[in-house]
Amino acid sequence: MQDKQDKRRAFQEAQQSYQQVYDVYSSIEKTAPNYGTELEHVKQEVNEAYQQIQSALVTASEHQREQLKQFEQDIQAIVNEVNSEDH
């Protein structure tokens, strides 16, 4: 029973981290004077989300694994978009 709760908790933490990345990124105003600071916050959230996802993948069920991989892809799309804006 504990194992199932641990799996669920790891997945939920990864899901919450993913949502935080999305929320923080969505709230950025590219023309705001504090854009650089907000961008650093996004990068920090991305790193934390990747760590949570990697941790959750260790114990994830097949269904959770698919969702976690989708989270990774979505976060990578955000990273790619941010990087393309930097250039």
Secondary structure, 3 states (H helix, E strand, C coil): CHHHHHHHHHHHHHHHHHHHHHHHHHHCCCCCCCHHHHHHHHHHHHHHHHHHHHHHHHHCCHHHHHHHHHHHHHHHHHHHHHHHHHC
